[in-house]
Amino acid sequence: MYTLITDVLTVTALFISWLLYVIKMSVCYDVNIFVVCVYSLHFY
């Protein structure tokens, strides 16, 4: 049971990080502020 909960948390964490990455990429693409994108990506 414990491993199942850990797996769910891991998958959820991966999904959230992927979602944030996609949102950041689409925002960078739409707004086209290249310097800000590179600057923000540098710290993540």
PQR file of N, CA, C, O and H, with PARSE charges and radii, in Angstrom:
ATOM      1  N   MET A   1       0.830  -1.204   0.000 -0.4000 1.5000
ATOM      2  CA  MET A   1       0.000   0.000   0.000 -0.0000 2.0000
ATOM      3  C   MET A   1       0.864   1.253   0.000  0.5500 1.7000
ATOM      4  O   MET A   1       0.579   2.230  -0.693 -0.5500 1.4000
ATOM      5  N   TYR A   2       1.935   1.198   0.801 -0.4000 1.5000
ATOM      6  CA  TYR A   2       2.828   2.361   0.893 -0.0000 2.0000
ATOM      7  C   TYR A   2       3.481   2.671  -0.452  0.5500 1.7000
ATOM      8  O   TYR A   2       3.598   3.835  -0.836 -0.5500 1.4000
ATOM      9  H   TYR A   2       2.167   0.405   1.364  0.4000 1.0000
ATOM     10  N   THR A   3       3.909   1.622  -1.171 -0.4000 1.5000
ATOM     11  CA  THR A   3       4.568   1.823  -2.465 -0.0000 2.0000
ATOM     12  C   THR A   3       3.594   2.404  -3.480  0.5500 1.7000
ATOM     13  O   THR A   3       3.982   3.194  -4.341 -0.5500 1.4000
ATOM     14  H   THR A   3       3.814   0.677  -0.859  0.4000 1.0000
ATOM     15  N   LEU A   4       2.332   2.009  -3.377 -0.4000 1.5000
ATOM     16  CA  LEU A   4       1.313   2.523  -4.295 -0.0000 2.0000
ATOM     17  C   LEU A   4       1.145   4.027  -4.108  0.5500 1.7000
ATOM     18  O   LEU A   4       1.067   4.773  -5.084 -0.5500 1.4000
ATOM     19  H   LEU A   4       2.018   1.367  -2.678  0.4000 1.0000
ATOM     20  N   ILE A   5       1.090   4.469  -2.853 -0.4000 1.5000
ATOM     21  CA  ILE A   5       0.950   5.895  -2.552 -0.0000 2.0000
ATOM     22  C   ILE A   5       2.172   6.656  -3.058  0.5500 1.7000
ATOM     23  O   ILE A   5       2.047   7.741  -3.625 -0.5500 1.4000
ATOM     24  H   ILE A   5       1.154   3.863  -2.060  0.4000 1.0000
ATOM     25  N   THR A   6       3.349   6.081  -2.849 -0.4000 1.5000
ATOM     26  CA  THR A   6       4.591   6.715  -3.312 -0.0000 2.0000
ATOM     27  C   THR A   6       4.604   6.849  -4.828  0.5500 1.7000
ATOM     28  O   THR A   6       5.015   7.878  -5.364 -0.5500 1.4000
ATOM     29  H   THR A   6       3.451   5.199  -2.388  0.4000 1.0000
ATOM     30  N   ASP A   7       4.153   5.807  -5.515 -0.4000 1.5000
ATOM     31  CA  ASP A   7       4.093   5.837  -6.978 -0.0000 2.0000
ATOM     32  C   ASP A   7       3.150   6.924  -7.460  0.5500 1.7000
ATOM     33  O   ASP A   7       3.462   7.655  -8.400 -0.5500 1.4000
ATOM     34  H   ASP A   7       3.819   4.971  -5.080  0.4000 1.0000
ATOM     35  N   VAL A   8       1.993   7.029  -6.815 -0.4000 1.5000
ATOM     36  CA  VAL A   8       1.015   8.048  -7.197 -0.0000 2.0000
ATOM     37  C   VAL A   8       1.596   9.439  -6.995  0.5500 1.7000
ATOM     38  O   VAL A   8       1.426  10.313  -7.845 -0.5500 1.4000
ATOM     39  H   VAL A   8       1.739   6.434  -6.052  0.4000 1.0000
ATOM     40  N   LEU A   9       2.276   9.648  -5.882 -0.4000 1.5000
ATOM     41  CA  LEU A   9       2.893  10.947  -5.600 -0.0000 2.0000
ATOM     42  C   LEU A   9       3.969  11.274  -6.624  0.5500 1.7000
ATOM     43  O   LEU A   9       4.083  12.413  -7.077 -0.5500 1.4000
ATOM     44  H   LEU A   9       2.414   8.938  -5.191  0.4000 1.0000
ATOM     45  N   THR A  10       4.763  10.259  -6.986 -0.4000 1.5000
ATOM     46  CA  THR A  10       5.826  10.458  -7.972 -0.0000 2.0000
ATOM     47  C   THR A  10       5.254  10.831  -9.329  0.5500 1.7000
ATOM     48  O   THR A  10       5.732  11.760  -9.981 -0.5500 1.4000
ATOM     49  H   THR A  10       4.671   9.334  -6.617  0.4000 1.0000
ATOM     50  N   VAL A  11       4.229  10.105  -9.749 -0.4000 1.5000
ATOM     51  CA  VAL A  11       3.583  10.383 -11.041 -0.0000 2.0000
ATOM     52  C   VAL A  11       2.951  11.768 -11.037  0.5500 1.7000
ATOM     53  O   VAL A  11       3.040  12.503 -12.020 -0.5500 1.4000
ATOM     54  H   VAL A  11       3.841   9.351  -9.220  0.4000 1.0000
ATOM     55  N   THR A  12       2.313  12.116  -9.926 -0.4000 1.5000
ATOM     56  CA  THR A  12       1.682  13.428  -9.797 -0.0000 2.0000
ATOM     57  C   THR A  12       2.733  14.532  -9.877  0.5500 1.7000
ATOM     58  O   THR A  12       2.536  15.533 -10.565 -0.5500 1.4000
ATOM     59  H   THR A  12       2.241  11.519  -9.128  0.4000 1.0000
ATOM     60  N   ALA A  13       3.841  14.347  -9.177 -0.4000 1.5000
ATOM     61  CA  ALA A  13       4.918  15.333  -9.191 -0.0000 2.0000
ATOM     62  C   ALA A  13       5.498  15.496 -10.592  0.5500 1.7000
ATOM     63  O   ALA A  13       5.762  16.614 -11.034 -0.5500 1.4000
ATOM     64  H   ALA A  13       4.001  13.533  -8.618  0.4000 1.0000
ATOM     65  N   LEU A  14       5.694  14.375 -11.290 -0.4000 1.5000
ATOM     66  CA  LEU A  14       6.208  14.421 -12.652 -0.0000 2.0000
ATOM     67  C   LEU A  14       5.241  15.131 -13.586  0.5500 1.7000
ATOM     68  O   LEU A  14       5.645  15.917 -14.443 -0.5500 1.4000
ATOM     69  H   LEU A  14       5.479  13.467 -10.931  0.4000 1.0000
ATOM     70  N   PHE A  15       3.951  14.840 -13.406 -0.4000 1.5000
ATOM     71  CA  PHE A  15       2.933  15.452 -14.252 -0.0000 2.0000
ATOM     72  C   PHE A  15       2.869  16.957 -14.031  0.5500 1.7000
ATOM     73  O   PHE A  15       2.752  17.725 -14.986 -0.5500 1.4000
ATOM     74  H   PHE A  15       3.623  14.201 -12.710  0.4000 1.0000
ATOM     75  N   ILE A  16       2.947  17.381 -12.759 -0.4000 1.5000
ATOM     76  CA  ILE A  16       2.892  18.807 -12.443 -0.0000 2.0000
ATOM     77  C   ILE A  16       4.102  19.528 -13.028  0.5500 1.7000
ATOM     78  O   ILE A  16       3.962  20.602 -13.613 -0.5500 1.4000
ATOM     79  H   ILE A  16       3.042  16.757 -11.983  0.4000 1.0000
ATOM     80  N   SER A  17       5.285  18.947 -12.873 -0.4000 1.5000
ATOM     81  CA  SER A  17       6.492  19.572 -13.407 -0.0000 2.0000
ATOM     82  C   SER A  17       6.440  19.644 -14.934  0.5500 1.7000
ATOM     83  O   SER A  17       6.868  20.633 -15.528 -0.5500 1.4000
ATOM     84  H   SER A  17       5.399  18.074 -12.398  0.4000 1.0000
ATOM     85  N   TRP A  18       5.911  18.587 -15.568 -0.4000 1.5000
ATOM     86  CA  TRP A  18       5.752  18.587 -17.025 -0.0000 2.0000
ATOM     87  C   TRP A  18       4.763  19.652 -17.458  0.5500 1.7000
ATOM     88  O   TRP A  18       4.971  20.349 -18.451 -0.5500 1.4000
ATOM     89  H   TRP A  18       5.563  17.784 -15.085  0.4000 1.0000
ATOM     90  N   LEU A  19       3.670  19.769 -16.688 -0.4000 1.5000
ATOM     91  CA  LEU A  19       2.640  20.754 -16.992 -0.0000 2.0000
ATOM     92  C   LEU A  19       3.199  22.168 -16.888  0.5500 1.7000
ATOM     93  O   LEU A  19       2.943  23.006 -17.753 -0.5500 1.4000
ATOM     94  H   LEU A  19       3.501  19.203 -15.881  0.4000 1.0000
ATOM     95  N   LEU A  20       3.961  22.432 -15.833 -0.4000 1.5000
ATOM     96  CA  LEU A  20       4.583  23.743 -15.656 -0.0000 2.0000
ATOM     97  C   LEU A  20       5.553  24.034 -16.794  0.5500 1.7000
ATOM     98  O   LEU A  20       5.626  25.162 -17.283 -0.5500 1.4000
ATOM     99  H   LEU A  20       4.170  21.751 -15.131  0.4000 1.0000
ATOM    100  N   TYR A  21       6.301  23.007 -17.216 -0.4000 1.5000
ATOM    101  CA  TYR A  21       7.239  23.162 -18.323 -0.0000 2.0000
ATOM    102  C   TYR A  21       6.512  23.525 -19.614  0.5500 1.7000
ATOM    103  O   TYR A  21       6.932  24.424 -20.343 -0.5500 1.4000
ATOM    104  H   TYR A  21       6.242  22.091 -16.819  0.4000 1.0000
ATOM    105  N   VAL A  22       5.414  22.814 -19.889 -0.4000 1.5000
ATOM    106  CA  VAL A  22       4.630  23.075 -21.099 -0.0000 2.0000
ATOM    107  C   VAL A  22       4.032  24.482 -21.070  0.5500 1.7000
ATOM    108  O   VAL A  22       4.059  25.198 -22.071 -0.5500 1.4000
ATOM    109  H   VAL A  22       5.073  22.084 -19.297  0.4000 1.0000
ATOM    110  N   ILE A  23       3.493  24.865 -19.916 -0.4000 1.5000
ATOM    111  CA  ILE A  23       2.917  26.205 -19.780 -0.0000 2.0000
ATOM    112  C   ILE A  23       3.995  27.265 -20.000  0.5500 1.7000
ATOM    113  O   ILE A  23       3.767  28.255 -20.695 -0.5500 1.4000
ATOM    114  H   ILE A  23       3.471  24.283 -19.103  0.4000 1.0000
ATOM    115  N   LYS A  24       5.160  27.053 -19.409 -0.4000 1.5000
ATOM    116  CA  LYS A  24       6.253  28.011 -19.551 -0.0000 2.0000
ATOM    117  C   LYS A  24       6.702  28.109 -21.002  0.5500 1.7000
ATOM    118  O   LYS A  24       6.961  29.204 -21.502 -0.5500 1.4000
ATOM    119  H   LYS A  24       5.345  26.249 -18.844  0.4000 1.0000
ATOM    120  N   MET A  25       6.796  26.962 -21.682 -0.4000 1.5000
ATOM    121  CA  MET A  25       7.202  26.946 -23.081 -0.0000 2.0000
ATOM    122  C   MET A  25       6.181  27.667 -23.969  0.5500 1.7000
ATOM    123  O   MET A  25       6.558  28.449 -24.841 -0.5500 1.4000
ATOM    124  H   MET A  25       6.586  26.073 -21.276  0.4000 1.0000
ATOM    125  N   SER A  26       4.889  27.403 -23.744 -0.4000 1.5000
ATOM    126  CA  SER A  26       3.855  28.014 -24.568 -0.0000 2.0000
ATOM    127  C   SER A  26       3.786  29.515 -24.329  0.5500 1.7000
ATOM    128  O   SER A  26       3.572  30.286 -25.265 -0.5500 1.4000
ATOM    129  H   SER A  26       4.583  26.768 -23.035  0.4000 1.0000
ATOM    130  N   VAL A  27       3.967  29.932 -23.082 -0.4000 1.5000
ATOM    131  CA  VAL A  27       3.984  31.363 -22.768 -0.0000 2.0000
ATOM    132  C   VAL A  27       5.174  32.025 -23.456  0.5500 1.7000
ATOM    133  O   VAL A  27       5.043  33.099 -24.043 -0.5500 1.4000
ATOM    134  H   VAL A  27       4.141  29.306 -22.322  0.4000 1.0000
ATOM    135  N   CYS A  28       6.330  31.378 -23.378 -0.4000 1.5000
ATOM    136  CA  CYS A  28       7.530  31.905 -24.027 -0.0000 2.0000
ATOM    137  C   CYS A  28       7.312  32.012 -25.533  0.5500 1.7000
ATOM    138  O   CYS A  28       7.730  32.981 -26.167 -0.5500 1.4000
ATOM    139  H   CYS A  28       6.436  30.506 -22.901  0.4000 1.0000
ATOM    140  N   TYR A  29       6.652  31.005 -26.092 -0.4000 1.5000
ATOM    141  CA  TYR A  29       6.427  30.994 -27.532 -0.0000 2.0000
ATOM    142  C   TYR A  29       5.430  32.073 -27.929  0.5500 1.7000
ATOM    143  O   TYR A  29       5.640  32.779 -28.915 -0.5500 1.4000
ATOM    144  H   TYR A  29       6.312  30.218 -25.578  0.4000 1.0000
ATOM    145  N   ASP A  30       4.357  32.205 -27.175 -0.4000 1.5000
ATOM    146  CA  ASP A  30       3.309  33.168 -27.512 -0.0000 2.0000
ATOM    147  C   ASP A  30       3.801  34.608 -27.348  0.5500 1.7000
ATOM    148  O   ASP A  30       3.643  35.439 -28.243 -0.5500 1.4000
ATOM    149  H   ASP A  30       4.186  31.632 -26.373  0.4000 1.0000
ATOM    150  N   VAL A  31       4.395  34.879 -26.195 -0.4000 1.5000
ATOM    151  CA  VAL A  31       4.825  36.247 -25.904 -0.0000 2.0000
ATOM    152  C   VAL A  31       6.134  36.572 -26.628  0.5500 1.7000
ATOM    153  O   VAL A  31       6.403  37.722 -26.977 -0.5500 1.4000
ATOM    154  H   VAL A  31       4.522  34.204 -25.468  0.4000 1.0000
ATOM    155  N   ASN A  32       6.941  35.524 -26.844 -0.4000 1.5000
ATOM    156  CA  ASN A  32       8.191  35.667 -27.589 -0.0000 2.0000
ATOM    157  C   ASN A  32       9.181  36.596 -26.893  0.5500 1.7000
ATOM    158  O   ASN A  32       9.836  37.419 -27.533 -0.5500 1.4000
ATOM    159  H   ASN A  32       6.723  34.591 -26.560  0.4000 1.0000
ATOM    160  N   ILE A  33       9.279  36.451 -25.567 -0.4000 1.5000
ATOM    161  CA  ILE A  33      10.294  37.203 -24.814 -0.0000 2.0000
ATOM    162  C   ILE A  33      11.458  36.243 -24.569  0.5500 1.7000
ATOM    163  O   ILE A  33      11.559  35.621 -23.511 -0.5500 1.4000
ATOM    164  H   ILE A  33       8.747  35.783 -25.047  0.4000 1.0000
ATOM    165  N   PHE A  34      12.310  36.140 -25.543 -0.4000 1.5000
ATOM    166  CA  PHE A  34      13.367  35.133 -25.535 -0.0000 2.0000
ATOM    167  C   PHE A  34      14.314  35.273 -24.339  0.5500 1.7000
ATOM    168  O   PHE A  34      14.676  34.281 -23.706 -0.5500 1.4000
ATOM    169  H   PHE A  34      12.228  36.645 -26.402  0.4000 1.0000
ATOM    170  N   VAL A  35      14.705  36.498 -24.040 -0.4000 1.5000
ATOM    171  CA  VAL A  35      15.661  36.745 -22.957 -0.0000 2.0000
ATOM    172  C   VAL A  35      15.077  36.315 -21.615  0.5500 1.7000
ATOM    173  O   VAL A  35      15.760  35.693 -20.802 -0.5500 1.4000
ATOM    174  H   VAL A  35      14.411  37.304 -24.554  0.4000 1.0000
ATOM    175  N   VAL A  36      13.812  36.651 -21.393 -0.4000 1.5000
ATOM    176  CA  VAL A  36      13.152  36.284 -20.142 -0.0000 2.0000
ATOM    177  C   VAL A  36      13.030  34.767 -20.023  0.5500 1.7000
ATOM    178  O   VAL A  36      13.203  34.208 -18.939 -0.5500 1.4000
ATOM    179  H   VAL A  36      13.258  37.156 -22.054  0.4000 1.0000
ATOM    180  N   CYS A  37      12.734  34.111 -21.129 -0.4000 1.5000
ATOM    181  CA  CYS A  37      12.615  32.656 -21.130 -0.0000 2.0000
ATOM    182  C   CYS A  37      13.943  32.000 -20.780  0.5500 1.7000
ATOM    183  O   CYS A  37      13.993  31.109 -19.932 -0.5500 1.4000
ATOM    184  H   CYS A  37      12.593  34.565 -22.009  0.4000 1.0000
ATOM    185  N   VAL A  38      14.989  32.423 -21.410 -0.4000 1.5000
ATOM    186  CA  VAL A  38      16.315  31.869 -21.141 -0.0000 2.0000
ATOM    187  C   VAL A  38      16.710  32.156 -19.693  0.5500 1.7000
ATOM    188  O   VAL A  38      17.292  31.306 -19.019 -0.5500 1.4000
ATOM    189  H   VAL A  38      14.949  33.147 -22.099  0.4000 1.0000
ATOM    190  N   TYR A  39      16.389  33.353 -19.225 -0.4000 1.5000
ATOM    191  CA  TYR A  39      16.716  33.745 -17.859 -0.0000 2.0000
ATOM    192  C   TYR A  39      15.978  32.881 -16.839  0.5500 1.7000
ATOM    193  O   TYR A  39      16.565  32.435 -15.853 -0.5500 1.4000
ATOM    194  H   TYR A  39      15.916  34.044 -19.772  0.4000 1.0000
ATOM    195  N   SER A  40      14.673  32.646 -17.088 -0.4000 1.5000
ATOM    196  CA  SER A  40      13.883  31.852 -16.151 -0.0000 2.0000
ATOM    197  C   SER A  40      14.266  30.377 -16.211  0.5500 1.7000
ATOM    198  O   SER A  40      14.323  29.708 -15.178 -0.5500 1.4000
ATOM    199  H   SER A  40      14.197  33.008 -17.889  0.4000 1.0000
ATOM    200  N   LEU A  41      14.529  29.866 -17.413 -0.4000 1.5000
ATOM    201  CA  LEU A  41      14.903  28.460 -17.573 -0.0000 2.0000
ATOM    202  C   LEU A  41      16.258  28.176 -16.928  0.5500 1.7000
ATOM    203  O   LEU A  41      16.521  27.053 -16.498 -0.5500 1.4000
ATOM    204  H   LEU A  41      14.483  30.409 -18.252  0.4000 1.0000
ATOM    205  N   HIS A  42      17.112  29.189 -16.863 -0.4000 1.5000
ATOM    206  CA  HIS A  42      18.438  29.017 -16.298 -0.0000 2.0000
ATOM    207  C   HIS A  42      18.380  28.638 -14.819  0.5500 1.7000
ATOM    208  O   HIS A  42      19.281  27.974 -14.306 -0.5500 1.4000
ATOM    209  H   HIS A  42      16.898  30.101 -17.212  0.4000 1.0000
ATOM    210  N   PHE A  43      17.318  29.064 -14.139 -0.4000 1.5000
ATOM    211  CA  PHE A  43      17.215  28.827 -12.701 -0.0000 2.0000
ATOM    212  C   PHE A  43      16.331  27.644 -12.341  0.5500 1.7000
ATOM    213  O   PHE A  43      16.051  27.417 -11.163 -0.5500 1.4000
ATOM    214  H   PHE A  43      16.587  29.604 -14.555  0.4000 1.0000
ATOM    215  N   TYR A  44      15.879  26.870 -13.361 -0.4000 1.5000
ATOM    216  CA  TYR A  44      15.046  25.706 -13.057 -0.0000 2.0000
ATOM    217  C   TYR A  44      15.677  24.418 -13.539  0.5500 1.7000
ATOM    218  O   TYR A  44      15.101  23.344 -13.360 -0.5500 1.4000
ATOM    219  H   TYR A  44      16.106  27.054 -14.317  0.4000 1.0000
TER
END
